[in-house]
Amino acid sequence: MPWCVEQHEPETIQNEILNFGVRCEKLELDLSSEKAYKKLFRVVNETLDSPLILVNNATCSTVTTIGNFTESALDRHYAINLKATTLLCIDFIKQFKFKKNGRIINLSSGQSLGQMPNEIAYAFTKGTIETLTYTLSQEIASKGITINAVNPGPNDTGWMDDELKSKLIGQFPMKRIGKPKYTAKLIGFLVSEDAEWITGQIIHSEGGFKGKRIQKALLILKIMRYFLDYDNQTK
């Protein structure tokens, strides 16, 4: 499976959701562009209604070492991983018009659990999401909004080959690789009314993954090489 968006993938996903009998809209948006977060909420309010839930899953991740570190690379990571996430959270809170059941979920990557070499820009811009999460939780609790961060750990969204799976599986005590549905189920619970008493938490949903952060960094390097190889093949 190529790591990219297929030609009609947004429509396919939208139709799958519509088949559940619920409303669904889609929007392609570059969150690094100016006022992108404003456009997102404007479209949501116009096509759906005032949102109760915000899930921040967008990210920028490239190999950044001391040797190849550049100002532009830092800016790209900051724009998506920290700036956009923060602005989306703040704007969601400001326009929230209900008295309860507001939910914000931020996706993190477990940077607080250890080092992530060769991912300097990604590691610290993504790592700040945890600080953002528990800092905002104090001020927004009285507004009826909870906020939590989820670290899904190594997760096979379709890009892992058999070689990588065989190297990783031994580090999971359940002897299976993480899947997107595990993360989705956790987030589904956190945004439900049953999770109203949970806020300001960083939840590491890794299935007991025993690998060190440096092994995760090597995992990310493999992903980046995959991107580069695929990009070169399609040029």
C-alpha positions as CSV (number, residue, x, y, z in Angstrom):
1,M,0.0,0.0,0.0
2,P,1.6,3.3,-1.0
3,W,1.7,5.9,1.8
4,C,-0.4,8.5,0.1
5,V,-4.0,9.6,-0.4
6,E,-5.6,7.7,-3.3
7,Q,-7.5,9.7,-5.9
8,H,-11.0,9.2,-4.4
9,E,-10.1,8.3,-0.9
10,P,-11.8,11.3,0.9
11,E,-15.0,10.5,-1.0
12,T,-14.7,6.8,-0.1
13,I,-14.2,7.5,3.6
14,Q,-17.1,10.0,3.5
15,N,-19.4,7.5,1.9
16,E,-18.5,4.9,4.5
17,I,-19.4,7.3,7.3
18,L,-22.6,8.4,5.6
19,N,-23.7,4.7,5.4
20,F,-23.9,4.7,9.2
21,G,-26.7,7.2,8.9
22,V,-24.9,10.2,10.2
23,R,-23.9,13.5,8.6
24,C,-20.4,13.9,7.2
25,E,-18.5,16.6,5.4
26,K,-14.9,16.8,4.1
27,L,-12.4,19.5,3.6
28,E,-8.8,19.5,2.3
29,L,-6.8,22.0,4.3
30,D,-3.2,23.0,4.7
31,L,-3.0,23.8,8.5
32,S,0.3,25.6,8.0
33,S,-1.4,28.3,6.0
34,E,-2.5,31.5,7.6
35,K,-5.9,31.5,9.3
36,A,-6.5,27.8,8.2
37,Y,-7.9,27.0,11.6
38,K,-10.5,29.8,11.1
39,K,-11.5,28.4,7.8
40,L,-12.0,24.9,9.3
41,F,-14.3,26.1,12.0
42,R,-16.2,28.4,9.6
43,V,-16.9,25.4,7.3
44,V,-17.9,23.2,10.2
45,N,-20.3,25.7,11.5
46,E,-21.8,26.4,8.1
47,T,-22.2,22.7,7.0
48,L,-22.8,20.9,10.2
49,D,-23.2,22.9,13.4
50,S,-21.2,24.1,16.4
51,P,-18.7,21.3,17.2
52,L,-18.6,19.4,20.5
53,I,-15.5,17.4,19.7
54,L,-12.0,18.3,18.4
55,V,-9.5,15.6,17.5
56,N,-6.0,17.0,16.5
57,N,-4.3,14.3,14.4
58,A,-2.4,16.3,11.8
59,T,1.4,16.1,12.1
60,C,4.6,17.0,10.3
61,S,7.5,14.5,10.6
62,T,10.8,14.4,8.8
63,V,14.3,13.3,9.6
64,T,16.1,16.2,11.4
65,T,19.5,15.6,12.8
66,I,22.1,18.0,14.1
67,G,23.8,17.7,10.7
68,N,20.9,18.5,8.5
69,F,18.9,20.8,10.8
70,T,17.5,23.9,9.1
71,E,15.4,26.8,10.1
72,S,12.8,26.0,7.4
73,A,12.5,22.4,8.7
74,L,11.9,23.7,12.2
75,D,9.3,26.2,10.9
76,R,7.4,23.4,9.1
77,H,7.2,21.2,12.2
78,Y,6.3,24.1,14.4
79,A,3.5,25.3,12.1
80,I,1.7,22.0,12.1
81,N,2.7,20.2,15.3
82,L,2.5,23.1,17.7
83,K,1.0,26.3,16.2
84,A,-1.9,24.7,14.4
85,T,-2.8,22.4,17.2
86,T,-2.7,25.2,19.7
87,L,-4.8,27.6,17.6
88,L,-7.4,24.9,16.9
89,C,-7.7,24.1,20.6
90,I,-8.0,27.8,21.6
91,D,-10.5,28.6,18.8
92,F,-12.6,25.5,19.7
93,I,-12.7,26.6,23.3
94,K,-13.6,30.2,22.5
95,Q,-16.5,29.3,20.2
96,F,-17.8,26.4,22.4
97,K,-21.5,27.3,23.2
98,F,-22.6,24.3,25.2
99,K,-22.4,23.8,29.0
100,K,-21.0,20.3,29.0
101,N,-19.6,17.3,27.0
102,G,-16.9,19.3,25.1
103,R,-14.0,17.1,24.2
104,I,-10.5,17.8,22.8
105,I,-8.2,14.9,21.9
106,N,-4.6,15.6,20.9
107,L,-2.5,12.8,19.3
108,S,1.0,12.6,20.8
109,S,3.9,10.2,20.2
110,G,5.3,9.4,23.6
111,Q,8.2,11.8,23.6
112,S,8.1,12.1,27.4
113,L,8.9,8.4,27.6
114,G,12.4,8.7,26.2
115,Q,14.7,10.1,23.6
116,M,13.9,10.2,19.9
117,P,17.2,10.8,18.0
118,N,17.2,11.9,14.4
119,E,13.8,13.5,14.9
120,I,14.8,16.7,16.7
121,A,12.2,19.0,15.2
122,Y,9.4,16.5,15.4
123,A,10.3,15.3,18.9
124,F,10.2,18.6,20.7
125,T,7.3,20.2,18.7
126,K,5.2,17.1,19.2
127,G,6.4,16.7,22.7
128,T,4.9,20.1,23.7
129,I,1.4,18.7,23.0
130,E,1.5,16.9,26.3
131,T,2.3,20.2,28.1
132,L,-0.4,22.0,26.1
133,T,-2.9,19.3,27.1
134,Y,-2.6,19.3,30.8
135,T,-2.1,23.1,31.0
136,L,-5.3,23.8,29.1
137,S,-7.3,21.3,31.2
138,Q,-7.3,23.5,34.3
139,E,-8.8,26.5,32.6
140,I,-11.4,24.8,30.5
141,A,-12.9,22.4,33.0
142,S,-15.4,25.0,34.2
143,K,-16.5,25.4,30.6
144,G,-17.6,21.7,30.5
145,I,-14.7,20.7,28.2
146,T,-12.2,17.9,28.9
147,I,-8.9,17.6,27.1
148,N,-6.6,14.5,26.9
149,A,-3.7,13.3,24.8
150,V,-3.4,9.8,23.3
151,N,-0.1,8.2,22.3
152,P,-1.0,5.3,20.0
153,G,2.5,3.8,19.8
154,P,3.7,1.9,16.8
155,N,0.6,1.5,14.7
156,D,0.2,-0.4,11.4
157,T,-2.0,1.8,9.2
158,G,-1.0,-0.2,6.1
159,W,2.6,0.8,5.6
160,M,4.4,-1.9,7.6
161,D,6.1,-4.6,5.7
162,D,6.5,-8.2,7.0
163,E,10.2,-7.6,7.9
164,L,9.3,-4.7,10.1
165,K,6.4,-6.5,11.7
166,S,8.6,-9.4,12.6
167,K,11.1,-7.1,14.3
168,L,8.4,-5.3,16.3
169,I,6.1,-8.1,17.3
170,G,8.4,-9.5,19.9
171,Q,8.3,-6.1,21.7
172,F,4.5,-6.4,22.2
173,P,3.6,-8.7,25.1
174,M,0.3,-9.5,23.4
175,K,2.3,-10.6,20.3
176,R,0.5,-8.5,17.8
177,I,1.0,-5.1,16.2
178,G,-1.0,-2.1,17.1
179,K,-3.9,-1.3,14.8
180,P,-5.8,2.0,14.1
181,K,-9.0,0.5,15.6
182,Y,-7.3,0.3,19.0
183,T,-6.7,4.0,19.0
184,A,-10.1,4.7,17.6
185,K,-11.8,2.7,20.3
186,L,-9.9,4.6,23.0
187,I,-10.7,8.0,21.5
188,G,-14.3,6.9,21.1
189,F,-14.5,6.3,24.8
190,L,-12.7,9.6,25.7
191,V,-15.2,11.7,23.7
192,S,-18.2,9.9,25.2
193,E,-20.2,11.0,28.2
194,D,-18.8,8.1,30.2
195,A,-15.4,9.8,30.2
196,E,-16.6,13.1,31.7
197,W,-14.3,12.7,34.7
198,I,-11.1,12.2,32.7
199,T,-9.1,15.3,31.7
200,G,-5.6,16.6,31.5
201,Q,-4.3,13.0,31.0
202,I,-1.6,11.6,28.7
203,I,-2.6,8.1,27.8
204,H,0.0,5.8,26.3
205,S,-2.0,3.2,24.5
206,E,0.8,1.1,23.2
207,G,-0.3,-2.4,24.1
208,G,2.5,-2.8,26.6
209,F,5.1,-2.0,23.9
210,K,8.6,-2.6,25.4
211,G,10.7,-1.0,22.7
212,K,12.8,2.0,23.7
213,R,12.3,5.4,22.2
214,I,15.4,5.0,20.2
215,Q,13.9,2.0,18.5
216,K,10.9,4.1,17.7
217,A,13.2,6.7,16.2
218,L,14.6,3.9,13.9
219,L,11.1,3.0,13.1
220,I,10.4,6.5,12.0
221,L,13.6,6.6,9.9
222,K,12.3,3.6,8.1
223,I,9.0,5.4,7.4
224,M,10.9,8.4,6.1
225,R,12.9,6.2,3.7
226,Y,9.7,4.7,2.5
227,F,8.4,8.2,1.8
228,L,11.5,9.1,-0.2
229,D,11.6,5.9,-2.1
230,Y,7.9,6.2,-3.1
231,D,8.3,9.9,-4.0
232,N,11.3,9.1,-6.3
233,Q,9.2,6.3,-8.0
234,T,6.4,8.6,-8.8
235,K,8.4,11.5,-10.2
